[in-house]
Structures are given as structure tokens and as C-alpha cells.
Amino acid sequence: MTLKSILNDIADIIMAKGTTAARKDLTALAAAVRDTQPGAAAALTDWEGSEIARERAFAVIRHEVVRAGQERQFAIVMDLAAFRAVALAA
């Protein structure tokens, strides 16, 4: 699974059901980009904040990730894949 397809899956969930439906994926994504996008990562996981703030944070992160180099993208994919495997097993 490519990073682009993972992000597209998350975006589809957000569009259909809102950010709370993708909470586990967004938490993993925020953790994966916290070093390069700390403000967006914090906003993405601020569950007391507004829906639109989380959606904007996702857009910022998605843009940064798409522009990141292949090595960085691979690291993010591995983080998300590991988190999804743990979430599915639980």
C-alpha cells in the first residue's frame, strides 16, 4: 500500500464520516509527522478543537507528506502500517 493510497483512504473516511471516524489513523499520522509539522500534528489530534481545524491540519500534513522525499515517505508509511496492524489486532 502506498502512502498516497493510505492518505486517500483517510481522506475518504473524513469526507464521509468526519475526523472522529479516522481518529486512530490521524493519531498515527500525527505521531509520524510531529518532528516536521508539530503545529499541524497538535491540531490534528486536538479532539476538543473544531472539526474544521482538524481537517485543515490534515490538509497541511497531507501536502507536506506528498512533497517529502521518498525516504521520509517510506518512514511514514511504515509508521502508519505498523499502527494499523496493531489497531486491527486489538
MIBAMI-904110 format. One record per residue (C-alpha): residue number from 1; residue in three letters; x, y, z. Coordinates in steps of 0.02 Angstrom, whole numbers, plus 50000, padded with zeros to 5 digits. Example, Ala and Ser with C-alpha at 12.3 -4.5 7.8 and 13.67 -1.06 7.14 Angstrom:
k:1&r:ALA&xx:50615&yy:49775&zz:50390 .
k:2&r:SER&xx:50684&yy:49947&zz:50357 .
This chain:
k:1&r:MET&xx:50000&yy:50000&zz:50000 .
k:2&r:THR&xx:50071&yy:50169&zz:49951 .
k:3&r:LEU&xx:50070&yy:50323&zz:50059 .
k:4&r:LYS&xx:49958&yy:50410&zz:49933 .
k:5&r:SER&xx:49828&yy:50271&zz:49944 .
k:6&r:ILE&xx:49833&yy:50273&zz:50135 .
k:7&r:LEU&xx:49807&yy:50461&zz:50137 .
k:8&r:ASN&xx:49668&yy:50445&zz:50009 .
k:9&r:ASP&xx:49583&yy:50313&zz:50118 .
k:10&r:ILE&xx:49595&yy:50427&zz:50269 .
k:11&r:ALA&xx:49528&yy:50574&zz:50167 .
k:12&r:ASP&xx:49380&yy:50468&zz:50109 .
k:13&r:ILE&xx:49338&yy:50423&zz:50288 .
k:14&r:ILE&xx:49350&yy:50605&zz:50342 .
k:15&r:MET&xx:49238&yy:50663&zz:50199 .
k:16&r:ALA&xx:49107&yy:50529&zz:50234 .
k:17&r:LYS&xx:49106&yy:50524&zz:50424 .
k:18&r:GLY&xx:49216&yy:50662&zz:50494 .
k:19&r:THR&xx:49384&yy:50660&zz:50581 .
k:20&r:THR&xx:49325&yy:50565&zz:50733 .
k:21&r:ALA&xx:49293&yy:50413&zz:50623 .
k:22&r:ALA&xx:49477&yy:50415&zz:50573 .
k:23&r:ARG&xx:49541&yy:50453&zz:50748 .
k:24&r:LYS&xx:49663&yy:50307&zz:50759 .
k:25&r:ASP&xx:49737&yy:50341&zz:50587 .
k:26&r:LEU&xx:49751&yy:50527&zz:50622 .
k:27&r:THR&xx:49837&yy:50493&zz:50788 .
k:28&r:ALA&xx:49964&yy:50382&zz:50699 .
k:29&r:LEU&xx:49987&yy:50510&zz:50560 .
k:30&r:ALA&xx:50015&yy:50650&zz:50686 .
k:31&r:ALA&xx:50146&yy:50547&zz:50777 .
k:32&r:ALA&xx:50235&yy:50510&zz:50613 .
k:33&r:VAL&xx:50249&yy:50695&zz:50564 .
k:34&r:ARG&xx:50265&yy:50777&zz:50734 .
k:35&r:ASP&xx:50450&yy:50816&zz:50708 .
k:36&r:THR&xx:50422&yy:50909&zz:50543 .
k:37&r:GLN&xx:50246&yy:50978&zz:50569 .
k:38&r:PRO&xx:50222&yy:50999&zz:50758 .
k:39&r:GLY&xx:50082&yy:51128&zz:50748 .
k:40&r:ALA&xx:49981&yy:51031&zz:50621 .
k:41&r:ALA&xx:50009&yy:50869&zz:50716 .
k:42&r:ALA&xx:49945&yy:50951&zz:50876 .
k:43&r:ALA&xx:49791&yy:51023&zz:50788 .
k:44&r:LEU&xx:49756&yy:50856&zz:50704 .
k:45&r:THR&xx:49740&yy:50769&zz:50872 .
k:46&r:ASP&xx:49653&yy:50909&zz:50967 .
k:47&r:TRP&xx:49488&yy:50821&zz:50996 .
k:48&r:GLU&xx:49422&yy:50968&zz:51096 .
k:49&r:GLY&xx:49454&yy:51083&zz:50947 .
k:50&r:SER&xx:49344&yy:51111&zz:50796 .
k:51&r:GLU&xx:49315&yy:50989&zz:50655 .
k:52&r:ILE&xx:49374&yy:51116&zz:50526 .
k:53&r:ALA&xx:49539&yy:51141&zz:50620 .
k:54&r:ARG&xx:49573&yy:50953&zz:50613 .
k:55&r:GLU&xx:49525&yy:50948&zz:50429 .
k:56&r:ARG&xx:49643&yy:51092&zz:50390 .
k:57&r:ALA&xx:49782&yy:51010&zz:50489 .
k:58&r:PHE&xx:49757&yy:50851&zz:50388 .
k:59&r:ALA&xx:49769&yy:50952&zz:50226 .
k:60&r:VAL&xx:49932&yy:51034&zz:50284 .
k:61&r:ILE&xx:50007&yy:50868&zz:50335 .
k:62&r:ARG&xx:49950&yy:50782&zz:50176 .
k:63&r:HIS&xx:50030&yy:50918&zz:50071 .
k:64&r:GLU&xx:50194&yy:50907&zz:50168 .
k:65&r:VAL&xx:50199&yy:50718&zz:50157 .
k:66&r:VAL&xx:50166&yy:50717&zz:49969 .
k:67&r:ARG&xx:50310&yy:50840&zz:49945 .
k:68&r:ALA&xx:50427&yy:50744&zz:50061 .
k:69&r:GLY&xx:50567&yy:50640&zz:49991 .
k:70&r:GLN&xx:50547&yy:50454&zz:49962 .
k:71&r:GLU&xx:50645&yy:50409&zz:50119 .
k:72&r:ARG&xx:50530&yy:50514&zz:50228 .
k:73&r:GLN&xx:50375&yy:50445&zz:50140 .
k:74&r:PHE&xx:50435&yy:50267&zz:50171 .
k:75&r:ALA&xx:50460&yy:50303&zz:50356 .
k:76&r:ILE&xx:50284&yy:50374&zz:50370 .
k:77&r:VAL&xx:50209&yy:50226&zz:50277 .
k:78&r:MET&xx:50297&yy:50106&zz:50395 .
k:79&r:ASP&xx:50235&yy:50202&zz:50548 .
k:80&r:LEU&xx:50056&yy:50202&zz:50484 .
k:81&r:ALA&xx:50062&yy:50020&zz:50430 .
k:82&r:ALA&xx:50128&yy:49966&zz:50599 .
k:83&r:PHE&xx:49995&yy:50066&zz:50689 .
k:84&r:ARG&xx:49856&yy:49997&zz:50578 .
k:85&r:ALA&xx:49916&yy:49819&zz:50610 .
k:86&r:VAL&xx:49914&yy:49849&zz:50797 .
k:87&r:ALA&xx:49741&yy:49929&zz:50787 .
k:88&r:LEU&xx:49672&yy:49785&zz:50685 .
k:89&r:ALA&xx:49744&yy:49656&zz:50805 .
k:90&r:ALA&xx:49668&yy:49742&zz:50958 .
